[in-house]
Amino acid sequence: MDAAAIYERLKARFGDQVGDCHLQTLDPFIMVQPSTIEEVGRFLKSEPDLSFDCLTNESGVDGKAQGVIQIVYHLYSYRHRHGIVLKVETPRDYPVVRTVEHVWKGANWLEREIYDLLGVTFEGHVDLRRLLMPEDWVGYPLRKDFVEPEEYHGISTRRESLLK
């Protein structure tokens, strides 16, 4: 099934909760409202002719200029050999999105990484805590306005450039 057909199925089922479909890109994508992403995921996974059984990747993008953080979901169906990309935008100053961990277990660490590096809270996540940074780290390193501290617990965070 192609992206246009998947989009039509989602629009018919979820109406205004599904936004625009962008077909003229390398990876066609569909915009979804943050509050609906878990339900959309369940639908895409459980419908026999869709069967998106695999979340191949989930990532976050800081859209500082637009005031949003975008969560990008790459889905694939091994049964039907088709894929789709979903995108959710959440306000940068209060980034909250429903977890899809209950739909695809692989989302657990992916969402923890996004939380750790961009500060997105995934509502309903069973273990939302830092994954890469220390528990007491201040800030989110992948935010475009992040300023690295000079030191952490008395240890310098400065490194000599290997490009010299």
C-alpha angles and dihedrals in degrees: 000000000000128000094260092056092046089050091052090051091051094046091050092050102037106022114190092007086078115066132192126336117222109204101162096075135090089254109029111221141192125214116227131186112254094235091056103045096098093050092045089050092052090050093049091048099044103042107098096221092049104035098169094184097162133063097198094182142355119191142164131230125196109226095186094163091054094041094239142105113219123211113204122202120194110198130187136185114212091189096055099023095229133123142196138187122225124195130197125189122206129180111271094223093055109018110187127157133166113256121248091198090107089057100041116019090205088072090074099085094028090059091044089054092049090048091049098047103031105022099240114156114217108207113223095018110148098219111017105172137121116296107179106017126061115270092248096047113130117224137002115281098208094056110108092231095049114129114201112231118242091238143002117217090339094312117117115242092200118109130191112250114251089203096073 
